[in-house]
Amino acid sequence: MTVRALIVDDEEPGRVNLRYALADHPRWQVAGECSSVAAAQACIAAQEIDVVFLDIQMPGDSGLVLARALAGLAKAPLVIFVTAHNAFALEAFEVHALDYLLKPVHDARLATALARAEAMLELRQRPAYGAALRAWVDASGEPPGPPGRYWQQVSVRSVGRIECIQLADVDWIETCGNYVSLHLAARSVMHRLPLSRLLGHLDPACFLRVHRGAVVRIGQAANLEVVGDGAWRLTLRSGAHVAVSERYVDALRASMRER
């Protein structure tokens, strides 16, 4: 399989360096190089592109403008962001299962990104990737989205694939260090995102924190009981048991009465 790549960067040294780096990977063919979003859009319209290496910070239209346009395509090419963004911004790519390269690009990191892209292309993961890209664009805030918008899904990446998990299908969420475990009816899925970050994107009308390490879907709460001195346990409609801290008991009771 030959992978056709497009390099989009307003700085010529960045394009040249990436082109030379890709030359060491026989399966990859540079189908074009563009210095602006407009030129990239014309190139993508004229030929089939599998992967776009996209610089975020460019004069005029930023790379986000192109990402937004690509997210609307029925067969969106994969995007590998090439950026000098700080660690907080990079986490946003990881949250949505998108890949990125930091400038200057290191050979080992490039090889990892290329292998991930090849696996996704071979497994025909473009529809799931398009959904993940749209979610990232919607959450990026440029231009700002409607006020009060909360996440409806999260994109979880495993080897060679992206799975979009609908938050409406999540019964409860448990912290696991820098990850969260999303508990669905029949399985659990690990997602690379601290619970503290996820909380700000959950609709408070649907989810309620009941413990420093647990959030439940309000409609799943079935029975609350005391199990010790200041210790409580919530039984969900699914049958799962979730520990509840005393500080959250009143809010949980109130939400259960309102249903």
C-alpha positions in Angstrom: 0.0 0.0 0.0 1.3 3.4 -1.0 0.3 6.3 1.3 -0.2 9.6 -0.4 0.7 12.5 1.9 0.2 16.2 1.7 2.5 18.6 3.7 0.8 21.9 4.7 3.2 24.4 6.3 3.7 28.1 5.6 7.5 27.8 6.4 9.6 26.2 3.6 12.2 24.7 6.0 9.4 22.8 7.8 8.1 21.4 4.5 11.6 20.4 3.3 12.6 18.7 6.6 9.4 16.7 6.6 9.8 15.7 3.0 13.3 14.4 3.6 12.2 12.6 6.7 9.4 10.8 4.8 11.9 9.8 2.1 13.2 7.2 4.5 9.8 5.5 4.5 9.3 3.7 1.2 5.5 3.3 1.5 5.0 7.1 1.8 4.7 9.3 -1.2 4.6 13.1 -0.9 1.8 14.0 -3.3 2.1 17.8 -2.7 3.4 20.6 -0.5 1.3 23.7 0.3 2.1 26.9 2.1 -1.5 28.0 2.8 -4.9 26.5 3.6 -6.4 27.7 0.3 -3.7 25.9 -1.7 -4.2 22.7 0.4 -7.9 22.7 -0.2 -7.3 23.0 -3.9 -4.8 20.1 -3.8 -7.1 17.8 -1.8 -10.0 18.6 -4.2 -7.8 17.7 -7.2 -6.5 14.3 -6.1 -6.9 11.6 -3.4 -4.8 12.3 -0.3 -4.5 9.7 2.5 -2.7 11.7 5.2 -2.3 15.5 5.7 0.6 16.8 7.8 -0.9 20.0 9.0 0.8 23.0 10.7 -1.6 24.6 13.1 -0.1 28.1 13.4 -0.1 29.8 9.9 -0.7 33.3 8.9 -4.1 34.0 7.4 -6.3 31.0 7.9 -4.9 28.7 10.6 -4.6 25.0 10.2 -7.8 24.7 12.2 -9.7 26.1 9.3 -8.5 23.3 7.1 -9.2 20.7 9.8 -12.7 22.0 10.1 -13.2 21.6 6.4 -11.7 18.1 6.3 -13.9 17.0 9.2 -16.9 17.6 7.0 -15.8 15.3 4.2 -17.4 11.9 3.8 -13.9 10.4 3.3 -11.7 12.7 5.4 -7.9 12.1 5.0 -6.1 11.4 8.3 -4.5 14.5 9.8 -1.2 14.4 11.7 -0.8 17.8 13.3 2.7 19.4 13.2 2.9 21.9 16.0 4.9 23.8 18.6 1.9 23.9 21.0 2.4 23.5 24.7 1.7 20.3 26.6 -1.9 21.4 27.5 -2.8 21.8 23.8 -1.2 18.5 22.9 -3.4 16.7 25.5 -6.4 17.9 23.5 -5.1 15.9 20.5 -4.7 12.8 22.7 -8.1 13.2 24.2 -9.7 13.0 20.8 -7.3 10.2 19.6 -5.6 12.4 17.0 -1.9 12.2 16.3 0.6 15.0 16.3 4.3 15.8 15.8 6.2 18.4 17.8 8.6 20.7 16.0 11.4 19.9 15.4 10.2 16.5 14.3 12.2 13.5 15.7 12.6 10.3 13.6 11.3 7.9 16.3 8.2 10.0 16.9 7.6 10.3 13.2 7.9 6.5 12.7 5.3 5.9 15.4 2.8 8.4 13.9 3.3 6.8 10.4 2.7 3.3 11.8 -0.5 4.4 13.5 -1.7 6.1 10.3 -0.9 3.0 8.2 -2.8 0.7 10.6 -5.9 3.0 10.5 -5.9 3.1 6.7 -5.5 -0.7 6.5 -8.4 -1.2 8.9 -10.6 1.3 7.0 -11.0 3.6 10.0 -11.7 6.8 8.2 -15.4 7.2 9.3 -14.5 6.9 12.9 -11.5 9.2 12.4 -13.8 11.8 10.8 -16.0 11.7 13.9 -13.0 12.2 16.1 -11.7 15.1 14.0 -15.1 16.8 14.2 -15.2 16.4 17.9 -11.8 18.0 18.3 -12.8 20.9 16.0 -16.0 21.4 18.0 -14.1 21.5 21.3 -11.3 23.7 20.0 -13.2 27.0 20.5 -11.9 28.7 17.3 -14.4 29.9 16.2 -16.2 29.5 19.5 -19.0 27.0 19.6 -22.4 27.6 21.1 -22.4 28.4 24.9 -23.1 25.4 27.1 -22.0 22.8 24.6 -21.1 19.6 26.3 -19.4 16.5 24.9 -21.7 13.9 23.4 -19.0 11.4 22.7 -15.3 10.6 23.3 -12.9 9.1 20.9 -10.8 6.2 22.2 -7.8 4.9 20.3 -6.5 1.4 20.4 -4.0 -0.3 18.1 -5.0 0.7 14.5 -8.5 1.9 15.3 -10.6 4.7 16.8 -13.8 3.9 18.6 -16.3 6.7 19.3 -18.1 6.1 22.7 -21.4 7.8 23.1 -21.6 9.3 26.6 -25.3 8.5 26.6 -24.2 4.8 26.8 -22.0 5.4 29.8 -23.4 4.3 33.2 -20.6 5.6 35.4 -17.0 6.8 35.2 -14.1 5.8 37.4 -10.7 7.5 37.7 -7.6 5.4 37.0 -4.7 7.8 37.3 -4.3 9.7 34.1 -7.0 7.6 32.6 -10.7 7.1 33.2 -12.6 3.9 32.9 -15.9 4.3 31.1 -18.3 1.7 32.3 -20.9 0.7 29.7 -23.7 -1.9 30.1 -21.6 -4.8 29.0 -18.0 -3.6 29.1 -15.5 -1.0 30.3 -13.3 1.2 28.1 -10.1 3.0 29.2 -9.7 6.5 27.9 -6.6 8.7 28.3 -7.9 11.7 30.2 -7.8 12.6 33.9 -11.3 12.8 35.5 -10.6 16.4 36.5 -10.4 17.3 32.8 -13.4 15.3 31.8 -15.7 16.8 34.4 -15.8 20.2 32.7 -17.1 18.6 29.5 -19.9 16.5 31.1 -23.5 17.8 31.1 -24.3 18.4 34.8 -27.9 17.6 34.0 -26.8 14.1 33.1 -23.8 13.3 35.2 -23.1 13.8 38.9 -19.9 13.4 40.9 -20.4 11.1 43.9 -16.8 10.5 44.9 -13.5 12.1 44.2 -12.9 9.1 41.9 -16.4 8.5 40.5 -19.1 10.1 38.4 -22.4 8.5 37.7 -25.2 9.0 35.1 -28.0 10.5 37.2 -30.6 8.3 35.5 -28.7 5.2 36.6 -29.0 5.8 40.3 -31.3 3.2 41.9 -30.6 2.8 45.6 -28.4 4.7 48.1 -27.4 3.0 51.4 -25.1 3.6 54.3 -22.4 1.0 54.7 -20.3 2.4 57.5 -19.3 5.5 59.4 -19.6 8.3 56.7 -19.4 5.7 54.0 -22.2 5.2 51.4 -22.9 2.9 48.5 -24.9 3.6 45.4 -26.4 0.7 43.5 -27.0 1.5 39.8 -29.8 0.1 37.6 -27.2 -2.0 35.9 -26.4 -3.7 39.3 -23.0 -2.0 39.7 -22.0 -0.6 43.1 -20.3 2.8 43.4 -18.7 4.2 46.5 -20.2 7.6 47.5 -18.4 10.2 49.7 -20.5 11.8 52.5 -19.9 15.3 51.0 -21.8 14.3 47.8 -24.7 12.5 49.6 -27.1 15.4 49.8 -26.7 16.3 46.1 -27.2 12.7 45.1 -30.3 12.4 47.2 -31.7 15.6 45.7 -31.0 14.4 42.1 -32.7 11.0 42.9 -35.8 12.8 44.3 -36.1 15.0 41.2 -36.4 12.1 38.8 
